[in-house]
């Protein structure tokens, strides 16, 4: 009985070690390169731990425990499958998942100076509440540009640069509505008939980068202003 308990304890310890190695392998795979020192540390730990686990399996399971290679491999494979499924599930739960979109109430407007309603929606498509920090207090900024001046807006929504934290629950949305009356913010330019681009973005909090060039979220759509 004591020998059986000892063998079960060894199998349990070996399973925990395999679980640790599997978690370490996935961590190395998922950690981005910009934290290279930490990633190299995990690689070093993995290189040290892997032969120790093999030595344990050989000495305490194969030799002293008198388990067959087939049984040891079966235990290893089972633990790897279970641990991978658990860890991948945990990663899927805690990893932020977003949907960011912008739309207008019409695809074509027949009259100049007709109101254009812009709707921006940021939806948390993840499983738990997630947060982000915007460079704006709103946090959305919308820019409208004429097709010949793409990138040079004829109108943009009012904004205030101030780093602000926002939290959105699972399956919940942050929604903003903007109205443009087809007047240009550029005094030397009149609104013309044609195609216009609407760009919505939520900027990061980087004071050394121009607004709109480094964004957490960005989406665009287009509409036409036609003659009646």
BELVENUR-V888320 format. One record per residue. RES is the residue in one letter. SS is DSSP state (H for helix, E for strand, - for the rest). PHI is phi in whole degrees, 0 to 359 (* if undefined). OMEGA is omega in radians with two decimals (* if undefined). Layout:
# BELVENUR-V888320
res	ss	phi	omega
RES	SS	PHI	OMEGA
RES	SS	PHI	OMEGA
This chain:
# BELVENUR-V888320
res	ss	phi	omega
X	-	*	-3.13
X	H	297	3.14
X	H	294	3.12
X	H	295	3.12
X	H	296	3.12
X	H	297	3.13
X	H	295	3.11
X	H	297	3.11
X	H	296	3.12
X	H	296	3.11
X	H	296	3.11
X	H	297	3.13
X	H	298	3.12
X	H	296	3.13
X	H	297	3.11
X	H	297	3.13
X	H	295	3.11
X	H	294	3.08
X	H	301	3.12
X	H	299	3.12
X	H	297	3.12
X	H	296	3.11
X	H	298	3.13
X	H	295	3.12
X	H	297	3.13
X	H	293	3.11
X	H	297	3.11
X	H	297	-3.12
X	H	290	-3.03
X	H	269	-3.07
X	-	291	-3.11
X	-	291	-3.06
X	H	290	-3.09
X	H	289	2.97
X	H	250	-3.04
X	H	304	-3.14
X	H	303	3.12
X	H	294	3.13
X	H	295	3.10
X	H	295	3.09
X	H	296	3.11
X	H	295	3.09
X	H	298	3.12
X	H	297	3.11
X	H	299	3.14
X	H	296	-3.13
X	H	296	3.12
X	H	285	-3.04
X	H	288	-3.04
X	H	301	3.12
X	H	295	3.09
X	H	294	3.11
X	H	294	3.10
X	H	298	3.13
X	H	296	3.11
X	H	297	-3.13
X	H	298	-3.11
X	H	289	-3.04
X	H	286	-2.95
X	H	263	3.11
X	H	253	-3.11
X	H	283	-3.06
X	H	277	-3.08
X	-	285	-3.12
X	-	279	3.11
X	-	58	3.02
X	-	276	3.09
X	-	281	3.10
X	H	300	-3.14
X	H	299	-3.13
X	H	291	3.11
X	H	296	3.11
X	H	295	3.13
X	H	295	3.09
X	H	297	-3.13
X	H	300	-3.12
X	H	297	-3.13
X	H	297	-3.14
X	H	294	3.14
X	H	298	-3.13
X	H	295	-3.12
X	H	295	-3.11
X	H	295	3.11
X	H	296	3.13
X	H	296	-3.14
X	H	294	-3.10
X	H	291	3.11
X	H	298	3.09
X	H	295	3.12
X	H	296	3.11
X	H	297	3.14
X	H	297	-3.12
X	H	287	-3.03
X	H	272	-3.13
X	-	283	3.12
X	-	297	3.07
X	-	225	-3.02
X	E	232	2.96
X	E	232	-3.09
X	E	237	-3.07
X	E	218	3.06
X	E	224	-3.13
X	E	212	3.06
X	E	243	-3.09
X	-	290	3.07
X	-	220	3.04
X	-	266	3.12
X	E	213	3.13
X	E	240	-3.02
X	-	272	-3.04
X	-	232	2.99
X	-	290	-3.10
X	-	70	3.02
X	-	283	-3.13
X	-	294	3.05
X	E	250	-3.13
X	E	263	-3.12
X	E	252	3.12
X	E	242	3.13
X	E	241	-3.11
X	E	231	2.99
X	E	248	-3.09
X	E	247	3.04
X	E	276	-3.14
X	-	264	3.12
X	-	274	-3.04
X	-	259	-3.13
X	-	226	3.10
X	-	293	3.11
X	E	236	-3.10
X	E	233	3.04
X	E	209	3.12
X	E	242	3.13
X	E	263	3.06
X	E	284	-3.13
X	E	243	-3.14
X	-	281	-3.04
X	-	282	0.38
X	-	245	-2.99
X	-	264	3.02
X	E	236	-3.13
X	E	241	3.10
X	E	235	3.09
X	E	241	-3.08
X	E	231	3.05
X	E	280	-3.00
X	H	301	-3.12
X	H	277	-3.11
X	H	230	-3.12
X	-	299	-3.08
X	-	102	3.05
X	-	251	-3.01
X	E	288	3.00
X	E	269	3.10
X	E	202	3.00
X	E	215	-3.09
X	-	287	3.09
X	-	300	-3.13
X	-	209	3.09
X	-	225	-3.13
X	E	285	3.14
X	E	197	-3.12
X	E	301	-3.06
X	E	224	3.12
X	E	269	3.11
X	E	227	3.08
X	E	233	-3.13
X	E	229	-3.13
X	-	286	3.14
X	-	299	-3.13
X	-	63	3.09
X	-	255	-3.04
X	E	227	2.92
X	E	254	-3.04
X	E	237	3.12
X	E	229	3.13
X	E	237	3.14
X	E	230	3.13
X	E	236	3.08
X	E	245	-3.10
X	-	266	3.09
X	-	65	3.00
X	-	253	-3.08
X	-	273	3.05
X	-	275	3.09
X	-	262	-3.03
X	-	298	-3.08
X	-	271	-3.07
X	-	229	3.05
X	-	261	3.09
X	-	288	-3.10
X	-	244	3.01
X	-	289	3.11
X	E	142	-3.06
X	E	263	3.13
X	E	235	3.12
X	E	251	3.09
X	E	247	3.11
X	E	242	3.08
X	E	243	3.11
X	E	208	3.03
X	E	242	-3.03
X	E	280	3.04
X	-	283	-3.14
X	-	260	3.11
X	-	232	-3.04
X	-	295	-3.11
X	-	271	-3.13
X	-	242	-3.12
X	-	299	-3.11
X	-	301	3.11
X	-	98	-3.10
X	-	261	3.10
X	-	221	-2.95
X	E	237	2.99
X	E	287	-3.13
X	E	220	3.12
X	E	208	3.10
X	E	209	-3.14
X	E	214	3.02
X	E	210	-3.11
X	E	215	3.06
X	E	208	-3.13
X	E	242	2.94
X	E	251	-3.06
X	-	243	3.09
X	-	283	3.14
X	-	284	*
